[in-house]
Amino acid sequence: MSCGHDHHSTGLSGGALSAELTAADARCVDAGQKLTAPRRRVLELLLEAGQPVKAYDLIATFADGAPAKPPTVYRALEFLSKQGFAHRIESLNAYVACRHSSSEGADNHAAAFLICDCCGATREIDPAVLDSIQAAAGARDFTVQNVTIEAHGLCADCSA
């Protein structure tokens, strides 16, 4: 998306990117999982972007030169989502890196997103309504496994 004014990049690079990838690798080891080269590359691309990215854009930029095969990227996205490293933004049909550094993994982490309809900027926030959702579900003998909330509007730059 392009809205004609400047926005601040939220992607990672350099030491911050390396530190995030190292932490992800350690979380995988602790969970008895492997951050394979394709999984690591997809996570790296999501972290560098700092914004939601469509799977086909990840496929196109996966390797220098030739694009990756779609199953490689989709399997990596599934793994990263299950492990709590990425979230799927349903309304955008895209994925974003989870920036909540936590050893809890996906099972104990709910996500809420503020999505700018002008420029596409996306910010993850903690949903204050999670306790209410879990209480309502528990009252109906329902176990919540995943909560993702998406709120659309305008970021500060676009509303100015």
Beta strands, then each sheet from edge to edge (+ up, - down):
strand 1: 86-89
strand 2: 94-97
strand 3: 111-116
strand 4: 122-125
strand 5: 148-153
sheet 1: 1+ 2-
sheet 2: 4+ 3- 5-
end
